[in-house]
């Protein structure tokens, strides 16, 4: 019974993290700002770090099954 919520959470975290990484990469390739009103380097670094963290959290949830 405990694997159902772990699968859902792992999928949600992984999809969100992958989408965030994809979007950040697409914005960086076009040299468009990742976040308005902030330093481009800082916003790129934080978005990449959080995207990777969400993917790793999703993988960790899948490992808990």
N, C-alpha and C positions, 0 to 999 in steps of 0.2 A: 504494500500500500504506500510505502514511503517513496517508491521510485517514480510515481506519477508526478508529484510536485518537483522532484529533482530534474526530471526530463523537461518539464515545462520551463523551469527557471533556467536550466542550461541552454535550452533553445532560445529563449528570450534574450539572455545575456549575449550569447554568441552572435545572433542575428543583429542585435543593436550594435555590438562592437565592430562587427565586420562592415556594417553600413556606415558607421562613423569613420572607420579607416578608409573606406572607398570614397566617401564624400570629401574627406580631407585631402586625399591624394588627387582627386579630380580638381579641387579648388587650387591646390598647389601647382599642378601642371598648367593650369590656365593663368597662373600668377594672380588669381583673384583672392581677396581677403577671406580668411577662414572665419573671422569674427570681426564685425565692424567696431571701430573705436578702440581697438587694442593693438599692441605690437604684433606685426605679422609673424615674427619668429616665435614669440611667446604663445600666440594662439595656435600655431601649427604644432608646437611641441606639446602643449597641453591636450589638444584634440587627439594627437597620435598616442600619447601616454594613456589617456582614458579609453581610447578605442582598444588598445592592446590589453589594458587591464580588464575590460569587459569580456573580451574573447577568452582570456585566461580564466576568468571567473566562470564562464560558461563551460569551459573544458573541465575545470575543477568540479563543477556540479555534475557533469556526466561521469566523472571518475568516482563519485560518491554513490553511484547506483549499485 
